[in-house]
Amino acid sequence: MIKKQRLLCFYVMLGLLFILFSVTACGSNPSGTYTSTGLLGVKSTVTFNGSTLEMQTPLGGREVYKYELRNNKTEIIVTDAVNNKSQIFTFKYVKDPECVVLNGTAYYR
């Protein structure tokens, strides 16, 4: 009886650890607004909110995409919310200093 209780306790702890690591891994995706400063101080921003990516261009244009990270989070597939066309960009998320790099352009938090 005691062996069964220990085994059950072990499986419960293993399950809790799995849940903890799964939730922690979800936090490794970008969230919020990141800004890039280009030539002559012109700024552009990207905002990650759930599965939506909003890109604000230096001229004030706004593009809204659904996005998905793939290939070990080195690529991002963005799908235009209006015409449903997809593009693939290179992607990197850096935690310190917090920034995202899309197609070679770094956007900082």
DSSP file (Angstrom, degrees, kcal/mol; ACC not computed):
  #  RESIDUE AA STRUCTURE BP1 BP2  ACC     N-H-->O    O-->H-N    N-H-->O    O-->H-N    TCO  KAPPA ALPHA  PHI   PSI    X-CA   Y-CA   Z-CA
    1    1 A M     >        0   0    0      0, 0.0     4,-1.9     0, 0.0     5,-0.1   0.000 360.0 360.0 360.0 -42.6    0.0    0.0    0.0
    2    2 A I  H  >  +     0   0    0      1,-0.2     4,-2.3     2,-0.2     5,-0.2   0.878 360.0  53.7 -66.7 -37.0    2.8    2.4    0.9
    3    3 A K  H  > S+     0   0    0      1,-0.2     4,-2.5     2,-0.2    -1,-0.2   0.894 107.9  50.5 -63.6 -39.5    4.6    1.6   -2.4
    4    4 A K  H  > S+     0   0    0      2,-0.2     4,-2.6     1,-0.2    -1,-0.2   0.894 110.2  49.8 -64.7 -40.1    1.4    2.5   -4.3
    5    5 A Q  H  X S+     0   0    0     -4,-1.9     4,-2.6     2,-0.2    -2,-0.2   0.906 112.0  47.7 -65.7 -41.4    1.1    5.8   -2.5
    6    6 A R  H  X S+     0   0    0     -4,-2.3     4,-2.5     2,-0.2    -2,-0.2   0.911 112.8  48.8 -64.8 -42.3    4.7    6.7   -3.2
    7    7 A L  H  X S+     0   0    0     -4,-2.5     4,-2.3     2,-0.2    -2,-0.2   0.917 112.5  48.0 -64.4 -42.8    4.3    5.8   -6.9
    8    8 A L  H  X S+     0   0    0     -4,-2.6     4,-2.2     2,-0.2    -2,-0.2   0.916 111.8  50.3 -62.7 -43.1    1.1    7.8   -7.1
    9    9 A C  H  X S+     0   0    0     -4,-2.6     4,-2.4     1,-0.2    -2,-0.2   0.895 109.3  52.1 -61.2 -41.4    2.9   10.7   -5.4
   10   10 A F  H  X S+     0   0    0     -4,-2.5     4,-2.4     1,-0.2    -2,-0.2   0.927 110.6  47.1 -61.4 -46.4    5.8   10.4   -7.9
   11   11 A Y  H  X S+     0   0    0     -4,-2.3     4,-2.3     2,-0.2    -2,-0.2   0.865 111.2  51.3 -66.1 -36.8    3.4   10.5  -10.9
   12   12 A V  H  X S+     0   0    0     -4,-2.2     4,-2.3     2,-0.2    -1,-0.2   0.929 112.0  46.7 -64.9 -44.8    1.5   13.5   -9.5
   13   13 A M  H  X S+     0   0    0     -4,-2.4     4,-2.4     2,-0.2    -2,-0.2   0.899 111.6  51.6 -63.7 -40.8    4.8   15.4   -8.9
   14   14 A L  H  X S+     0   0    0     -4,-2.4     4,-2.1     1,-0.2    -1,-0.2   0.907 110.5  48.8 -62.5 -42.2    6.0   14.5  -12.4
   15   15 A G  H  X S+     0   0    0     -4,-2.3     4,-2.2     2,-0.2    -2,-0.2   0.896 110.6  50.2 -64.2 -41.4    2.7   15.8  -13.9
   16   16 A L  H  X S+     0   0    0     -4,-2.3     4,-2.5     2,-0.2    -2,-0.2   0.896 110.0  50.4 -65.5 -39.9    3.0   19.0  -12.0
   17   17 A L  H  X S+     0   0    0     -4,-2.4     4,-2.6     2,-0.2     5,-0.2   0.903 109.1  51.9 -63.1 -41.1    6.6   19.5  -13.2
   18   18 A F  H  X S+     0   0    0     -4,-2.1     4,-2.1     2,-0.2    -2,-0.2   0.924 111.3  46.8 -60.4 -45.1    5.4   18.9  -16.8
   19   19 A I  H  X S+     0   0    0     -4,-2.2     4,-2.4     2,-0.2     5,-0.2   0.915 111.7  51.6 -63.4 -43.6    2.7   21.5  -16.4
   20   20 A L  H  X S+     0   0    0     -4,-2.5     4,-2.2     1,-0.2    -2,-0.2   0.928 112.3  44.8 -60.0 -47.1    5.1   24.0  -14.8
   21   21 A F  H  X S+     0   0    0     -4,-2.6     4,-2.0     1,-0.2    -1,-0.2   0.845 111.6  53.7 -68.3 -33.1    7.6   23.6  -17.7
   22   22 A S  H  X S+     0   0    0     -4,-2.1     4,-1.2    -5,-0.2    -2,-0.2   0.920 111.2  44.9 -66.1 -43.5    4.9   23.9  -20.3
   23   23 A V  H  X S+     0   0    0     -4,-2.4     4,-0.8     1,-0.2    -2,-0.2   0.896 112.2  52.1 -67.8 -40.5    3.6   27.1  -18.9
   24   24 A T  H >< S+     0   0    0     -4,-2.2     3,-0.8     1,-0.2    -1,-0.2   0.888 105.9  54.7 -63.2 -39.8    7.2   28.5  -18.5
   25   25 A A  H >< S+     0   0    0     -4,-2.0     3,-1.5     1,-0.2    -1,-0.2   0.837 100.5  60.2 -64.0 -32.9    7.9   27.7  -22.2
   26   26 A C  H >< S+     0   0    0     -4,-1.2     3,-1.0     1,-0.3    -1,-0.2   0.795  95.2  63.8 -65.1 -27.3    4.9   29.7  -23.3
   27   27 A G  T << S+     0   0    0     -4,-0.8    -1,-0.3    -3,-0.8    -2,-0.2   0.480  82.1  80.3 -75.4  -1.6    6.4   32.8  -21.7
   28   28 A S  T <  S+     0   0    0     -3,-1.5    -1,-0.2    -4,-0.1    -2,-0.1   0.305  73.8  92.6 -90.9  11.4    9.3   32.7  -24.1
   29   29 A N  S <  S-     0   0    0     -3,-1.0    19,-0.0     1,-0.1    -3,-0.0  -0.754  86.6 -98.5 -99.1 151.1    7.3   34.3  -26.9
   30   30 A P        -     0   0    0      0, 0.0     2,-0.3     0, 0.0    -1,-0.1  -0.310  41.0-179.2 -67.3 152.2    7.3   38.1  -27.4
   31   31 A S        +     0   0    0     18,-0.1     2,-0.2     2,-0.1    18,-0.2  -0.968  42.5  14.7-151.8 135.3    4.4   40.2  -26.1
   32   32 A G  E    S-A   48   0A   0     16,-2.9    16,-2.9    -2,-0.3     2,-0.4  -0.603  95.9 -31.4 101.9-163.3    3.8   43.9  -26.3
   33   33 A T  E     -A   47   0A   0     14,-0.2     2,-0.4    -2,-0.2    14,-0.2  -0.811  47.2-172.0-105.6 135.8    5.3   46.6  -28.4
   34   34 A Y  E     -A   46   0A   0     12,-3.0    12,-2.4    -2,-0.4     2,-0.4  -0.958  10.8-150.7-124.8 142.7    8.8   46.8  -29.8
   35   35 A T  E     -AB  45 108A   0     73,-3.3    73,-3.0    -2,-0.4     2,-0.4  -0.916   7.8-164.0-122.8 141.2   10.4   49.8  -31.5
   36   36 A S  E     -A   44   0A   0      8,-3.1     8,-2.2    -2,-0.4     2,-0.6  -0.968  10.5-150.7-118.8 137.2   13.0   50.2  -34.2
   37   37 A T  E     +A   43   0A   0     -2,-0.4     6,-0.2    69,-0.2     3,-0.1  -0.941  22.5 179.8-110.6 119.5   14.8   53.5  -34.9
   38   38 A G    >   -     0   0    0      4,-3.9     3,-1.5    -2,-0.6     4,-0.1   0.003  42.7 -28.8 -98.4-156.7   15.9   53.8  -38.5
   39   39 A L  G >  S+     0   0    0      1,-0.3     3,-1.8     2,-0.2    -1,-0.3  -0.259 128.9  10.6 -58.6 142.8   17.7   56.5  -40.5
   40   40 A L  G 3  S-     0   0    0      1,-0.3    -1,-0.3    -3,-0.1    -2,-0.1   0.708 130.4 -69.0  59.1  22.7   17.2   60.1  -39.4
   41   41 A G  G <  S+     0   0    0     -3,-1.5     2,-0.3     1,-0.2    -1,-0.3   0.620  84.1 160.3  76.6  12.6   15.5   58.8  -36.2
   42   42 A V    <   -     0   0    0     -3,-1.8    -4,-3.9    -5,-0.1     2,-0.3  -0.534  26.5-149.5 -71.8 129.1   12.4   57.4  -38.0
   43   43 A K  E     -A   37   0A   0     -2,-0.3     2,-0.3    -6,-0.2    -6,-0.2  -0.749  19.3-179.7-105.0 146.6   10.6   54.9  -35.8
   44   44 A S  E     -A   36   0A   0     -8,-2.2    -8,-3.1    -2,-0.3     2,-0.3  -0.974  13.2-155.5-136.1 153.1    8.6   51.8  -36.7
   45   45 A T  E     -AC  35  56A   0     11,-1.5    11,-2.9    -2,-0.3     2,-0.4  -0.903  12.3-159.7-130.3 155.3    6.9   49.4  -34.2
   46   46 A V  E     -AC  34  55A   0    -12,-2.4   -12,-3.0    -2,-0.3     2,-0.5  -0.996  12.5-161.4-128.6 138.1    5.7   45.9  -34.0
   47   47 A T  E     -AC  33  54A   0      7,-2.6     7,-2.5    -2,-0.4     2,-0.5  -0.981   2.8-159.0-125.2 123.9    3.2   44.8  -31.5
   48   48 A F  E     +AC  32  53A   0    -16,-2.9   -16,-2.9    -2,-0.5     2,-0.3  -0.891  18.3 166.4-101.1 124.4    2.6   41.1  -30.5
   49   49 A N  E >   - C   0  52A   0      3,-2.7     3,-2.0    -2,-0.5     2,-0.4  -0.862  64.9 -55.9-141.1 102.3   -0.8   40.4  -28.9
   50   50 A G  T 3  S-     0   0    0     -2,-0.3    -1,-0.0     1,-0.3     0, 0.0  -0.517 121.4 -19.7  64.1-121.8   -1.7   36.7  -28.6
   51   51 A S  T 3  S+     0   0    0     -2,-0.4    16,-2.5    -3,-0.1     2,-0.4   0.165 120.0  98.6-102.0  16.9   -1.5   35.3  -32.1
   52   52 A T  E <   -CD  49  66A   0     -3,-2.0    -3,-2.7    14,-0.2     2,-0.5  -0.877  51.6-166.6-109.5 137.7   -1.7   38.8  -33.8
   53   53 A L  E     -CD  48  65A   0     12,-2.8    12,-2.9    -2,-0.4     2,-0.5  -0.989   4.4-167.5-120.6 122.9    1.2   40.9  -35.0
   54   54 A E  E     -CD  47  64A   0     -7,-2.5    -7,-2.6    -2,-0.5     2,-0.5  -0.952   3.9-162.5-112.0 126.9    0.6   44.5  -35.8
   55   55 A M  E     -CD  46  63A   0      8,-3.1     8,-2.7    -2,-0.5     2,-0.6  -0.938   3.0-161.0-112.8 126.1    3.3   46.4  -37.8
   56   56 A Q  E     -CD  45  62A   0    -11,-2.9   -11,-1.5    -2,-0.5     6,-0.2  -0.925  16.7-145.2-105.5 118.8    3.3   50.2  -37.8
   57   57 A T    >   -     0   0    0      4,-2.7     3,-2.1    -2,-0.6   -14,-0.1  -0.386  24.9-108.2 -82.7 161.1    5.4   51.6  -40.7
   58   58 A P  T 3  S+     0   0    0      0, 0.0   -15,-0.2     0, 0.0    -1,-0.1   0.780 119.5  55.7 -59.0 -26.2    7.5   54.8  -40.5
   59   59 A L  T 3  S-     0   0    0    -17,-0.1   -15,-0.1     2,-0.0    -2,-0.0   0.340 126.2 -98.2 -89.5   7.7    5.0   56.5  -42.7
   60   60 A G  S <  S+     0   0    0     -3,-2.1     2,-0.1     1,-0.3   -16,-0.0   0.449  75.8 142.8  93.5   0.3    2.1   55.7  -40.4
   61   61 A G        -     0   0    0     -5,-0.0    -4,-2.7     1,-0.0     2,-0.4  -0.371  36.9-149.0 -71.5 155.5    0.7   52.7  -42.3
   62   62 A R  E     -D   56   0A   0     -6,-0.2     2,-0.4    -2,-0.1    -6,-0.2  -0.993  12.7-174.1-132.0 128.6   -0.6   49.8  -40.2
   63   63 A E  E     -D   55   0A   0     -8,-2.7    -8,-3.1    -2,-0.4     2,-0.5  -0.984   8.2-158.7-123.5 133.5   -0.5   46.1  -41.2
   64   64 A V  E     +D   54   0A   0     -2,-0.4    17,-2.3   -10,-0.2    18,-0.3  -0.946  16.9 172.4-117.3 129.9   -2.2   43.4  -39.1
   65   65 A Y  E     -DE  53  80A   0    -12,-2.9   -12,-2.8    -2,-0.5     2,-0.4  -0.916  33.7-130.8-130.7 154.0   -1.2   39.8  -39.3
   66   66 A K  E     -DE  52  79A   0     13,-2.3    13,-3.0    -2,-0.3     2,-0.3  -0.859  40.8-160.6 -91.2 142.6   -1.9   36.5  -37.7
   67   67 A Y  E     - E   0  78A   0    -16,-2.5     2,-0.3    -2,-0.4    11,-0.2  -0.917  22.2-172.1-132.6 158.6    1.4   34.9  -36.9
   68   68 A E  E     - E   0  77A   0      9,-1.7     9,-3.0    -2,-0.3     2,-0.3  -0.984  18.7-139.2-144.9 131.7    3.0   31.5  -36.2
   69   69 A L  E     + E   0  76A   0     -2,-0.3     2,-0.3     7,-0.2     7,-0.2  -0.726  32.4 164.3 -89.9 141.9    6.5   30.7  -35.1
   70   70 A R  E  >> + E   0  75A   0      5,-2.5     5,-1.8    -2,-0.3     4,-1.3  -0.901  41.6  50.4-148.1 177.7    8.2   27.7  -36.6
   71   71 A N  T >45S-     0   0    0     -2,-0.3     3,-0.8     1,-0.2    -1,-0.2   0.952 134.4 -44.8  52.5  56.9   11.6   25.9  -37.1
   72   72 A N  T 345S-     0   0    0      1,-0.2    -1,-0.2    -3,-0.1    -2,-0.1   0.850 108.6 -60.1  58.1  37.0   12.6   26.2  -33.5
   73   73 A K  T 345S+     0   0    0      2,-0.2    20,-0.2     1,-0.1    -1,-0.2   0.789 113.5 113.6  62.9  33.3   11.4   29.8  -33.4
   74   74 A T  T <<5S+     0   0    0     -4,-1.3    17,-2.4    -3,-0.8     2,-0.3   0.478  73.7  45.8-106.0  -6.8   13.8   31.0  -36.2
   75   75 A E  E   < -EF  70  90A   0     -5,-1.8    -5,-2.5    15,-0.3     2,-0.4  -0.975  65.1-158.1-133.2 148.9   11.0   31.7  -38.7
   76   76 A I  E     -EF  69  89A   0     13,-2.4    13,-2.6    -2,-0.3     2,-0.6  -0.995   7.1-152.7-127.2 128.7    7.7   33.6  -38.4
   77   77 A I  E     -EF  68  88A   0     -9,-3.0    -9,-1.7    -2,-0.4     2,-0.5  -0.895  15.0-166.7 -99.1 121.7    4.9   33.0  -40.8
   78   78 A V  E     -EF  67  87A   0      9,-2.6     9,-2.3    -2,-0.6     2,-0.5  -0.933   4.2-162.6-112.2 132.3    2.7   36.1  -41.0
   79   79 A T  E     -EF  66  86A   0    -13,-3.0   -13,-2.3    -2,-0.5     7,-0.2  -0.962  24.8-120.5-117.5 120.0   -0.7   35.9  -42.7
   80   80 A D  E  >  -E   65   0A   0      5,-2.9     4,-1.5    -2,-0.5   -15,-0.2  -0.340  13.5-144.5 -60.2 129.8   -2.4   39.2  -43.8
   81   81 A A  T  4 S+     0   0    0    -17,-2.3    -1,-0.2     2,-0.2   -16,-0.1   0.732  95.0  44.5 -69.5 -22.1   -5.7   39.6  -42.0
   82   82 A V  T  4 S+     0   0    0    -18,-0.3    -1,-0.2     3,-0.1   -17,-0.1   0.933 128.7  17.6 -88.9 -53.4   -7.3   41.3  -45.1
   83   83 A N  T  4 S-     0   0    0      2,-0.1    -2,-0.2     0, 0.0     3,-0.1   0.460  91.6-128.7-104.6  -0.7   -6.2   39.2  -48.0
   84   84 A N     <  +     0   0    0     -4,-1.5     2,-0.3     1,-0.2    -3,-0.1   0.685  56.7 146.2  64.7  20.7   -5.1   36.0  -46.3
   85   85 A K        -     0   0    0     -5,-0.0    -5,-2.9    -6,-0.0     2,-0.3  -0.703  36.6-143.5 -89.3 142.2   -1.7   35.9  -48.0
   86   86 A S  E     -F   79   0A   0     -2,-0.3     2,-0.3    -7,-0.2    -7,-0.2  -0.766  16.6-175.3-109.6 151.3    1.3   34.6  -46.1
   87   87 A Q  E     -F   78   0A   0     -9,-2.3    -9,-2.6    -2,-0.3     2,-0.5  -0.956  18.4-136.4-135.6 155.2    4.9   35.5  -45.9
   88   88 A I  E     -F   77   0A   0     -2,-0.3     2,-0.3   -11,-0.2   -11,-0.2  -0.969  23.4-179.3-116.5 127.5    7.9   34.0  -44.1
   89   89 A F  E     -F   76   0A   0    -13,-2.6   -13,-2.4    -2,-0.5     2,-0.2  -0.853  33.9-106.6-117.0 155.3   10.4   36.2  -42.2
   90   90 A T  E     -F   75   0A   0     -2,-0.3    13,-1.8   -15,-0.2     2,-0.3  -0.555  45.8-166.9 -73.1 152.2   13.5   35.3  -40.3
   91   91 A F  E     +G  102   0A   0    -17,-2.4     2,-0.3    11,-0.2    11,-0.2  -0.998  21.9 171.9-147.1 143.4   12.8   35.7  -36.6
   92   92 A K  E     -G  101   0A   0      9,-1.1     9,-2.7    -2,-0.3     2,-0.5  -0.951  14.2-157.5-151.3 136.3   14.7   35.8  -33.3
   93   93 A Y  E     -G  100   0A   0     -2,-0.3     2,-0.5   -20,-0.2     7,-0.2  -0.971  10.3-168.5-115.3 124.2   13.5   36.7  -29.8
   94   94 A V  E   > -G   99   0A   0      5,-3.0     5,-2.3    -2,-0.5    -2,-0.0  -0.946  10.8-163.3-114.7 129.9   16.1   37.9  -27.3
   95   95 A K  E   5S+G   98   0A   0     -2,-0.5     3,-0.5     1,-0.3    -1,-0.1   0.814  72.1  64.4 -83.1 -30.5   15.2   38.1  -23.6
   96   96 A D  T   5S+     0   0    0      1,-0.5    -1,-0.3     2,-0.1     2,-0.1  -0.891 119.3  15.2-142.5 109.0   18.1   40.4  -22.5
   97   97 A P  T   5S-     0   0    0      0, 0.0    -1,-0.5     0, 0.0     2,-0.3   0.567 111.8-122.7 -72.2 145.1   18.0   43.1  -23.7
   98   98 A E  E   5 +G   95   0A   0     -3,-0.5    11,-2.1    -2,-0.1     2,-0.3  -0.387  56.5 130.5 -66.3 118.4   14.4   42.3  -24.7
   99   99 A C  E   < -GH  94 108A   0     -5,-2.3    -5,-3.0    -2,-0.3     2,-0.4  -0.983  45.4-136.9-157.9 162.5   14.1   42.6  -28.5
  100  100 A V  E     -GH  93 107A   0      7,-2.3     7,-3.2    -2,-0.3     2,-0.5  -0.956  13.3-150.4-121.6 146.6   12.8   40.8  -31.6
  101  101 A V  E     -GH  92 106A   0     -9,-2.7    -9,-1.1    -2,-0.4     2,-0.5  -0.969  13.4-175.8-120.2 116.3   14.6   40.6  -34.9
  102  102 A L  E >  S-GH  91 105A   0      3,-2.3     3,-2.2    -2,-0.5   -11,-0.2  -0.956  74.1 -23.6-114.2 118.3   12.5   40.4  -38.0
  103  103 A N  T 3  S-     0   0    0    -13,-1.8    -1,-0.2    -2,-0.5   -12,-0.1   0.851 129.1 -48.0  49.2  40.0   14.3   40.0  -41.3
  104  104 A G  T 3  S+     0   0    0      1,-0.2     2,-0.5   -14,-0.1    -1,-0.3   0.356 112.8 116.8  88.1  -6.4   17.4   41.5  -39.8
  105  105 A T  E <   - H   0 102A   0     -3,-2.2    -3,-2.3   -69,-0.0     2,-0.4  -0.864  56.7-143.0 -99.0 124.9   15.7   44.6  -38.2
  106  106 A A  E     - H   0 101A   0     -2,-0.5     2,-0.5    -5,-0.2   -69,-0.2  -0.736  12.9-168.0 -90.6 130.1   16.0   44.7  -34.4
  107  107 A Y  E     - H   0 100A   0     -7,-3.2    -7,-2.3    -2,-0.4     2,-0.3  -0.980  12.1-154.0-117.1 122.4   12.9   46.1  -32.5
  108  108 A Y  E      BH  35  99A   0    -73,-3.0   -73,-3.3    -2,-0.5    -9,-0.2  -0.711 360.0 360.0-103.6 149.4   13.6   46.8  -28.8
  109  109 A R              0   0    0    -11,-2.1   -10,-0.1    -2,-0.3   -76,-0.1   0.434 360.0 360.0 -76.8 360.0   11.1   46.9  -25.9
